[in-house]
Amino acid sequence: MPRLFAVLLFLLVGCSGQEKQEFDSASWKKGDREIRGSMINSLETSDTLLEKTYGEVVRLLGEPDIMSSDSSDISYELYTGQDVGPFGLGGPWVFWLNVDFDSSGKVNDYHASD
């Protein structure tokens, strides 16, 4: 019985999430939402995007998945390895990297959210 519990615990906890990677512009641009998700911690804890213009952000991250009508914020889709529902049966829990620009057109904030 203890062995069964250990196996179940491993399956529920040990296999969740994904390996973290350092941010790399080329990998981000050619990667999918899962690759982007593996780099989000590295990107969020750096100043990589602060004070960048829209053009500089697009050179680093590629074209955004979503852009506001006034171009004051853009978003990139991420998957961090977390799933919705019991045992992940609800599918992937999608997050977004939101990049906000100030009135001068430079990044003043960026963060991941669901």
Backbone hydrogen bonds, N-H to C=O, Kabsch-Sander energy under -0.5 kcal/mol:
donor,donor_aa,acceptor,acceptor_aa,energy
5,F,1,M,-2.2
6,A,2,P,-2.2
7,V,3,R,-2.2
8,L,4,L,-2.5
9,L,5,F,-2.6
10,F,6,A,-2.2
11,L,7,V,-2.3
12,L,8,L,-2.2
13,V,9,L,-2.6
14,G,9,L,-0.7
14,G,10,F,-1.0
15,C,10,F,-0.8
16,S,13,V,-1.3
17,G,81,G,-1.3
21,Q,38,S,-3.2
28,W,24,D,-2.7
29,K,25,S,-2.6
30,K,26,A,-2.0
31,G,27,S,-1.4
36,R,32,D,-2.4
37,G,33,R,-2.0
38,S,34,E,-1.7
39,M,35,I,-0.7
39,M,36,R,-1.1
40,I,36,R,-0.7
40,I,37,G,-0.6
43,L,39,M,-2.2
44,E,40,I,-3.1
45,T,41,N,-1.8
46,S,43,L,-1.3
51,E,107,V,-2.6
52,K,49,L,-2.0
54,Y,105,G,-0.6
57,V,53,T,-2.4
58,V,54,Y,-2.5
59,R,55,G,-1.9
60,L,56,E,-1.6
61,L,57,V,-3.3
62,G,58,V,-2.2
65,D,75,S,-2.0
66,I,75,S,-1.8
68,S,73,D,-2.6
71,S,68,S,-1.6
74,I,99,V,-2.2
75,S,66,I,-2.6
76,Y,97,L,-1.8
78,L,95,F,-2.9
79,Y,33,R,-2.4
80,T,93,W,-0.6
84,V,91,G,-3.2
88,G,85,G,-2.0
89,L,86,P,-1.8
90,G,84,V,-2.8
91,G,88,G,-1.5
93,W,82,Q,-2.7
94,V,92,P,-0.9
95,F,78,L,-2.3
96,W,113,S,-3.1
97,L,76,Y,-2.9
98,N,96,W,-0.8
98,N,111,H,-3.2
99,V,74,I,-3.1
99,V,97,L,-0.5
100,D,98,N,-0.5
100,D,109,D,-3.1
101,F,72,S,-3.2
102,D,106,K,-3.1
105,G,102,D,-2.0
107,V,52,K,-2.4
108,N,100,D,-2.3
109,D,100,D,-1.3
111,H,98,N,-1.9
113,S,96,W,-2.2
